[in-house]
Amino acid sequence: MARRPYLEEHEENDRWLVSYADFITLLFAFFVVMYAVSSIEEKKLNLVSKGINEALGQPSSVKKESAAPLASELLQLQTIERQRILSAQIETTQMRSMADALAEKLAPLLRQGQVRLSKTARGLRIEINASILFAPAEASLNTQSLMAIQSIAEVLAPHANPIEIEGYTDDQAISTAEFPSNWELSAARASRVVRRLTDFGINENRMRAIGYAANLPVTSNLTVQGRLRNRRVEILILSI
């Protein structure tokens, strides 16, 4: 009797599809949950959770209490963000108001080019040419400068913004008994402006004086006009 031929049993190579399908299902469920959470809608979250439980063969009952803490936390974050945006809008309005008031009080000096007013990423900048504040190689404020500094103080005093006063010189070397270099001169000039602003009502804890010497020029030092421009004091009203 002839023997029946042996049929080799084929190995099933597609069993991985079952595990892969389960993985894709769980991954899809995860992204659906993330989308539902971002919407901050409790009803939608409950419906999505119910659908996932049914797809996974679990009881479809979802406790309403489980979604409440999450929704509350998300609403709190949303409230904080709204408050942050509102604070930023108030700050922008206050800075614009200060800029308008300064422009009005310093109008003659602005027209003459002795004072420049600009908005920067850090806040509001007032650039004052040193020629209307100090005599050459000196750090004592002259009489003409007091009215300008008082006008600035009247605008800034009611606000709480921190203030930086920066002194700058040109690149011409200086060596006197009082100021051995431009570093001492620029720092002394910034300090004198701080002192006067304090006298006119600005809390000294809001301010700090910085001397930059000939560093950070705004134009070339190769001309007389350029060096005149670089000899300056800048008052920076920082955004809060």
C-alpha positions as CSV (number, residue, x, y, z in Angstrom):
1,M,0.0,0.0,0.0
2,A,1.4,3.3,-1.0
3,R,2.2,5.7,1.7
4,R,0.4,9.1,1.6
5,P,2.9,11.8,0.9
6,Y,3.8,13.9,3.9
7,L,2.5,17.4,3.7
8,E,4.7,19.8,5.5
9,E,2.8,22.1,7.8
10,H,3.3,25.7,6.8
11,E,4.4,28.0,9.6
12,E,1.9,30.9,10.2
13,N,4.0,34.0,9.7
14,D,1.2,36.5,10.1
15,R,0.5,36.1,13.8
16,W,2.3,39.4,14.5
17,L,-0.6,41.2,12.8
18,V,-2.8,40.6,15.8
19,S,-0.3,42.2,18.2
20,Y,0.4,45.0,15.7
21,A,-3.4,45.7,15.3
22,D,-3.8,45.9,19.1
23,F,-0.8,48.3,19.4
24,I,-2.3,50.6,16.7
25,T,-5.7,50.5,18.4
26,L,-4.1,51.6,21.7
27,L,-2.1,54.3,20.0
28,F,-5.1,55.7,18.3
29,A,-7.0,55.6,21.6
30,F,-4.1,57.6,23.3
31,F,-4.2,60.4,20.7
32,V,-8.0,60.5,20.9
33,V,-7.7,61.0,24.7
34,M,-5.1,63.8,24.2
35,Y,-7.4,65.6,21.8
36,A,-10.3,65.3,24.1
37,V,-8.4,66.7,27.0
38,S,-7.2,69.7,25.0
39,S,-10.7,70.7,24.2
40,I,-11.6,71.2,27.9
41,E,-15.1,69.9,27.2
42,E,-16.3,67.5,29.9
43,K,-19.1,66.0,27.7
44,K,-16.7,65.3,24.9
45,L,-14.2,63.7,27.3
46,N,-17.0,61.4,28.7
47,L,-18.1,60.3,25.2
48,V,-14.6,59.6,24.0
49,S,-13.8,57.6,27.2
50,K,-17.0,55.6,26.7
51,G,-16.1,54.8,23.1
52,I,-12.6,53.7,24.1
53,N,-13.9,51.4,26.8
54,E,-16.4,49.8,24.5
55,A,-13.7,49.3,21.8
56,L,-11.5,47.6,24.4
57,G,-14.3,45.5,25.7
58,Q,-14.5,47.2,29.1
59,P,-17.6,48.6,30.9
60,S,-18.7,51.8,29.3
61,S,-19.7,53.6,32.5
62,V,-17.6,56.7,33.1
63,K,-17.7,58.4,36.4
64,K,-18.4,62.1,36.0
65,E,-16.3,62.9,39.0
66,S,-13.1,61.6,37.3
67,A,-13.2,64.2,34.6
68,A,-14.1,67.1,37.0
69,P,-10.6,67.6,38.5
70,L,-9.0,67.6,35.1
71,A,-11.5,70.1,33.7
72,S,-11.1,72.3,36.7
73,E,-7.3,72.3,36.4
74,L,-7.4,73.2,32.7
75,L,-9.9,76.0,33.4
76,Q,-7.5,77.3,36.0
77,L,-4.6,77.3,33.6
78,Q,-6.8,79.1,31.1
79,T,-7.7,81.8,33.7
80,I,-4.0,82.3,34.5
81,E,-3.2,82.7,30.8
82,R,-6.0,85.3,30.4
83,Q,-4.6,87.2,33.4
84,R,-1.1,87.1,31.9
85,I,-2.4,88.5,28.6
86,L,-4.4,91.2,30.4
87,S,-1.3,92.2,32.5
88,A,0.7,92.5,29.3
89,Q,-1.9,94.7,27.7
90,I,-2.0,97.0,30.8
91,E,1.8,97.2,30.7
92,T,1.8,98.1,27.0
93,T,-0.8,100.8,27.7
94,Q,1.2,102.3,30.6
95,M,4.5,102.3,28.6
96,R,2.7,104.1,25.7
97,S,1.3,106.6,28.1
98,M,4.7,107.3,29.6
99,A,6.2,107.7,26.1
100,D,3.6,110.2,25.2
101,A,4.1,112.2,28.4
102,L,7.9,112.2,28.0
103,A,7.5,113.3,24.3
104,E,5.4,116.2,25.4
105,K,7.6,117.4,28.3
106,L,10.9,116.9,26.3
107,A,9.5,118.3,23.0
108,P,12.0,121.2,22.6
109,L,15.0,118.9,23.2
110,L,13.6,116.2,20.9
111,R,13.2,118.8,18.1
112,Q,16.8,119.9,18.6
113,G,18.1,116.3,18.5
114,Q,19.5,116.6,22.0
115,V,17.2,113.9,23.3
116,R,16.0,110.8,21.5
117,L,13.1,108.6,22.7
118,S,12.7,105.0,21.5
119,K,10.9,101.7,22.3
120,T,13.2,98.7,22.7
121,A,12.6,95.0,23.5
122,R,13.5,95.7,27.1
123,G,11.3,98.8,27.6
124,L,11.5,102.6,26.9
125,R,14.8,104.3,26.2
126,I,15.6,108.0,26.7
127,E,19.0,109.0,25.1
128,I,20.3,112.3,26.4
129,N,23.3,114.0,24.7
130,A,26.0,114.6,27.3
131,S,26.6,118.1,26.1
132,I,23.4,119.3,27.7
133,L,24.2,117.6,31.0
134,F,28.0,117.9,31.6
135,A,31.0,120.0,30.7
136,P,33.7,118.2,28.8
137,A,35.5,115.6,31.0
138,E,33.3,116.5,34.0
139,A,30.5,114.7,35.8
140,S,28.8,117.6,37.6
141,L,25.4,118.3,36.1
142,N,24.9,121.8,34.7
143,T,21.9,124.1,35.4
144,Q,20.4,123.4,32.0
145,S,20.1,119.7,32.6
146,L,18.1,120.0,35.8
147,M,14.9,121.0,34.1
148,A,15.1,118.0,31.7
149,I,15.8,115.5,34.5
150,Q,13.0,116.9,36.6
151,S,10.6,116.5,33.7
152,I,11.6,112.9,33.3
153,A,11.3,112.3,37.0
154,E,7.7,113.7,37.1
155,V,6.6,111.2,34.5
156,L,8.4,108.2,35.9
157,A,7.8,108.7,39.7
158,P,4.2,107.4,39.8
159,H,5.2,104.1,38.2
160,A,7.0,101.0,39.6
161,N,9.1,100.1,36.6
162,P,12.8,99.4,37.3
163,I,15.2,102.0,35.7
164,E,18.7,101.7,34.4
165,I,20.9,104.8,33.9
166,E,23.8,104.1,31.6
167,G,26.7,106.4,31.0
168,Y,28.8,106.4,27.8
169,T,31.8,108.3,26.5
170,D,33.6,108.6,23.1
171,D,36.9,106.8,22.5
172,Q,39.1,109.7,23.3
173,A,41.4,108.8,26.2
174,I,41.0,110.7,29.5
175,S,43.4,110.7,32.4
176,T,42.7,113.2,35.3
177,A,43.1,113.0,39.0
178,E,39.4,112.5,39.4
179,F,38.8,110.3,36.4
180,P,41.8,108.1,35.5
181,S,39.8,106.6,32.5
182,N,36.5,106.8,30.6
183,W,35.2,104.0,32.9
184,E,35.3,106.2,36.0
185,L,33.9,109.2,34.0
186,S,30.9,107.2,32.5
187,A,30.1,105.6,35.8
188,A,30.2,108.9,37.7
189,R,27.9,110.6,35.1
190,A,25.3,107.8,35.4
191,S,25.5,108.0,39.2
192,R,25.0,111.8,39.2
193,V,21.8,111.4,37.1
194,V,20.6,108.7,39.5
195,R,21.1,111.1,42.4
196,R,19.2,113.9,40.7
197,L,16.3,111.6,39.8
198,T,16.2,110.5,43.5
199,D,16.1,114.2,44.5
200,F,13.1,114.7,42.2
201,G,11.0,111.9,43.8
202,I,12.0,108.5,42.2
203,N,12.7,105.8,44.8
204,E,16.4,104.9,44.6
205,N,15.6,101.2,45.0
206,R,14.2,101.2,41.5
207,M,17.4,102.5,39.9
208,R,20.9,101.3,39.1
209,A,23.8,103.2,37.5
210,I,26.1,101.5,34.9
211,G,29.2,102.9,33.2
212,Y,30.1,101.6,29.8
213,A,32.9,104.0,28.9
214,A,33.5,104.0,25.1
215,N,31.8,100.6,24.6
216,L,28.5,100.2,22.6
217,P,28.8,103.4,20.5
218,V,25.7,104.4,18.5
219,T,27.8,105.8,15.6
220,S,31.4,106.1,14.5
221,N,33.9,107.9,16.6
222,L,35.9,109.0,13.5
223,T,34.1,112.4,13.3
224,V,33.4,115.2,15.7
225,Q,29.7,114.8,15.4
226,G,30.0,111.1,15.9
227,R,32.0,111.5,19.1
228,L,29.5,114.1,20.3
229,R,26.6,111.6,19.7
230,N,28.4,108.8,21.6
231,R,28.9,111.0,24.7
232,R,25.6,110.4,26.2
233,V,23.5,109.2,29.1
234,E,20.7,106.7,28.5
235,I,17.7,106.2,30.8
236,L,16.1,102.8,30.3
237,I,12.6,102.3,31.8
238,L,12.3,98.5,31.9
239,S,9.1,96.6,31.3
240,I,7.8,94.8,34.4
